[in-house]
């Protein structure tokens, strides 16, 4: 069974402007998919639907065989289960960061999962170390550099240990060293038990990590 399946999905903004037009797509674990397309083609709208932040105007979105709708996610149990499976790295990591310290930021989502204090501490320490944030753990997130914020946002996502990672332009705003660091991190995340979906304009990143490249055009259509 495919982890993610879209069946003829279209999405229009509230004023009727189309963002997606008849998208059909099947994505499975064990692969890294890269999404490429011009600005304004609908990539962000697609990601919002996949993360349960927006819903199709037409068609169906299935996650692990279940149709995902606003009503389905409104049920707290369903919503919590769905969101525990998907990690979403926004293009701008600042929208994800709001606590007083790096360690509090990583721990916040883990407490939302209902984990024990011991498990929260163990995962927080592990992912702070894995993302090379040890020396920054008491620092306020808004005082971090762009690359450090990106790494912190990634640590927060990975600490939740989702099976699906969706990332919007993970290299944007980073210098050459930061881009190299994130590229290596993404390569290490490839796993038979994980689905990666990454939007990027960076051809070098596509070459390094893509198993399947998805193309969106200015008419909001998608092809492989």
C-alpha positions as CSV (number, residue, x, y, z in Angstrom):
1,X,0.0,0.0,0.0
2,X,1.3,3.5,-0.9
3,X,1.8,5.8,2.1
4,X,0.5,8.8,0.2
5,X,-2.0,8.8,-2.7
6,X,-3.6,11.7,-4.4
7,X,-6.6,11.0,-6.7
8,X,-7.3,13.7,-9.2
9,X,-6.7,16.5,-6.6
10,X,-7.5,20.1,-7.5
11,X,-7.2,23.1,-5.2
12,X,-8.5,26.6,-5.6
13,X,-7.9,29.6,-3.5
14,X,-10.9,31.3,-1.9
15,X,-11.1,33.7,-4.8
16,X,-11.3,30.8,-7.3
17,X,-7.7,31.0,-8.5
18,X,-6.4,27.5,-9.2
19,X,-3.3,26.3,-7.4
20,X,-3.5,22.5,-8.3
21,X,-5.2,20.9,-11.3
22,X,-6.1,17.2,-11.4
23,X,-3.0,15.9,-9.5
24,X,-2.7,12.1,-9.2
25,X,0.3,10.8,-7.3
26,X,1.4,7.7,-5.4
27,X,4.4,7.9,-3.0
28,X,5.9,5.0,-1.0
29,X,8.3,4.5,1.8
30,X,11.9,3.8,1.0
31,X,12.2,6.5,-1.6
32,X,13.2,10.1,-1.8
33,X,11.1,12.2,-4.1
34,X,12.2,15.6,-5.2
35,X,9.6,18.2,-6.4
36,X,10.7,20.8,-8.9
37,X,8.8,23.6,-10.5
38,X,8.6,27.4,-11.1
39,X,7.5,29.7,-8.3
40,X,3.7,29.9,-8.2
41,X,3.1,26.4,-9.7
42,X,1.4,25.1,-6.6
43,X,4.2,23.3,-4.6
44,X,3.3,25.0,-1.3
45,X,-0.4,24.3,-1.8
46,X,0.4,20.6,-2.4
47,X,2.5,20.5,0.7
48,X,-0.2,22.1,2.8
49,X,-2.7,19.4,1.7
50,X,-0.2,16.6,2.4
51,X,0.3,18.0,5.9
52,X,-3.5,18.4,6.6
53,X,-3.3,22.2,6.7
54,X,-5.5,22.6,3.6
55,X,-7.9,20.3,1.9
56,X,-8.7,19.5,-1.8
57,X,-11.3,21.4,-3.6
58,X,-11.9,18.3,-5.7
59,X,-10.5,14.7,-5.5
60,X,-9.1,12.7,-2.6
61,X,-6.0,12.5,-0.4
62,X,-5.3,9.2,1.2
63,X,-2.7,8.6,3.8
64,X,-2.0,4.9,4.6
65,X,-5.2,4.1,2.9
66,X,-7.4,6.6,4.9
67,X,-9.1,9.5,3.2
68,X,-7.9,12.7,4.9
69,X,-10.6,15.3,5.3
70,X,-11.2,18.3,7.6
71,X,-13.8,16.3,9.5
72,X,-11.5,13.3,9.9
73,X,-8.6,15.4,11.3
74,X,-11.1,17.4,13.5
75,X,-11.3,14.2,15.7
76,X,-8.5,14.7,18.2
77,X,-7.4,11.1,18.1
78,X,-7.3,11.0,14.3
79,X,-5.5,14.3,14.1
80,X,-2.9,13.3,16.7
81,X,-2.2,10.0,14.9
82,X,-1.9,11.6,11.5
83,X,0.4,14.4,12.6
84,X,2.6,11.9,14.5
85,X,3.5,10.3,11.1
86,X,4.4,13.5,9.2
87,X,7.2,16.0,9.8
88,X,7.1,19.2,7.8
89,X,10.0,21.6,7.4
90,X,8.8,25.0,6.3
91,X,10.9,27.0,3.9
92,X,11.2,29.7,6.6
93,X,12.2,27.9,9.9
94,X,11.3,30.9,12.0
95,X,7.6,30.1,11.7
96,X,8.3,26.9,13.6
97,X,10.3,28.3,16.5
98,X,8.7,30.0,19.5
99,X,10.1,28.8,22.8
100,X,12.8,30.3,25.0
101,X,15.7,27.9,24.3
102,X,16.9,25.3,21.8
103,X,16.3,22.4,24.2
104,X,12.8,23.6,25.0
105,X,12.0,23.9,21.3
106,X,13.0,20.2,20.7
107,X,11.2,19.0,23.8
108,X,7.9,20.9,23.1
109,X,6.6,18.6,20.4
110,X,7.6,15.5,22.3
111,X,5.6,16.6,25.3
112,X,2.6,17.1,22.9
113,X,3.0,13.4,21.9
114,X,2.5,12.5,25.5
115,X,5.9,11.0,26.1
116,X,7.3,10.5,29.5
117,X,9.8,13.0,30.9
118,X,12.6,10.4,30.6
119,X,11.8,9.7,27.0
120,X,11.5,13.5,26.2
121,X,15.0,14.1,27.7
122,X,16.5,11.1,25.9
123,X,15.2,12.2,22.5
124,X,16.0,15.9,23.1
125,X,19.6,15.1,24.0
126,X,20.0,12.7,21.1
127,X,18.7,15.0,18.4
128,X,20.4,18.1,19.7
129,X,23.7,16.2,19.5
130,X,22.8,14.6,16.1
131,X,22.2,18.1,14.6
132,X,25.3,19.6,16.2
133,X,23.4,22.0,18.5
134,X,25.0,21.0,21.8
135,X,26.8,24.3,22.3
136,X,23.5,26.2,21.6
137,X,21.1,24.3,23.7
138,X,20.4,27.2,26.2
139,X,20.4,29.8,23.4
140,X,17.1,31.5,22.4
141,X,16.1,30.4,18.9
142,X,15.6,33.9,17.6
143,X,19.3,34.6,18.4
144,X,20.5,31.8,16.1
145,X,21.9,32.2,12.6
146,X,19.8,31.1,9.6
147,X,21.7,27.8,9.3
148,X,21.3,27.1,13.0
149,X,17.6,27.8,12.9
150,X,17.3,25.4,10.0
151,X,19.1,22.7,11.9
152,X,17.0,23.3,15.0
153,X,13.8,23.1,13.0
154,X,15.1,19.8,11.6
155,X,16.0,18.5,15.0
156,X,12.4,19.3,16.2
157,X,10.9,17.3,13.3
158,X,13.3,14.3,13.6
159,X,12.8,14.1,17.4
160,X,9.2,13.2,16.7
161,X,10.5,10.3,14.6
162,X,7.9,10.5,11.8
163,X,7.8,8.0,8.9
164,X,7.2,10.9,6.3
165,X,9.4,14.0,6.0
166,X,8.2,16.8,3.8
167,X,10.6,19.7,3.3
168,X,10.1,23.0,1.4
169,X,13.4,24.4,0.0
170,X,15.6,23.1,2.8
171,X,18.7,24.8,1.4
172,X,17.2,28.3,1.0
173,X,19.0,31.1,2.8
174,X,22.0,29.0,3.7
175,X,25.6,29.6,2.8
176,X,27.8,27.0,1.0
177,X,28.8,25.3,4.3
178,X,25.2,25.2,5.5
179,X,24.0,23.7,2.2
180,X,26.6,21.0,2.4
181,X,25.7,20.2,6.0
182,X,22.0,19.9,5.3
183,X,22.6,17.9,2.1
184,X,24.7,15.3,4.1
185,X,22.0,15.3,6.8
186,X,19.3,14.5,4.2
187,X,21.3,11.7,2.6
188,X,21.6,10.1,6.1
189,X,17.8,10.3,6.5
190,X,17.1,8.0,3.5
191,X,15.7,4.7,4.9
192,X,13.5,1.8,3.7
193,X,11.1,2.8,6.5
194,X,10.9,6.5,5.6
195,X,9.4,8.6,2.8
196,X,11.1,11.8,1.9
197,X,9.5,14.5,-0.2
198,X,11.6,17.6,-0.8
199,X,10.9,20.7,-2.9
200,X,14.0,22.4,-4.2
201,X,15.4,24.4,-7.1
202,X,18.9,23.2,-6.3
203,X,20.0,20.9,-9.1
204,X,23.0,19.7,-7.1
205,X,20.7,18.6,-4.2
206,X,18.5,16.8,-6.7
207,X,21.4,14.9,-8.1
208,X,22.7,14.0,-4.7
209,X,19.4,12.7,-3.1
210,X,16.6,12.1,-5.6
211,X,15.3,8.7,-6.3
212,X,12.3,10.1,-8.2
213,X,11.9,13.6,-9.6
214,X,8.5,15.1,-9.8
215,X,7.9,18.1,-12.1
216,X,5.2,20.7,-11.6
217,X,4.5,23.2,-14.4
218,X,3.1,26.7,-14.4
219,X,-0.4,25.3,-15.3
220,X,-0.4,23.5,-11.9
221,X,0.0,20.0,-13.4
222,X,2.4,17.3,-12.2
223,X,4.4,14.7,-14.0
224,X,7.2,12.2,-13.2
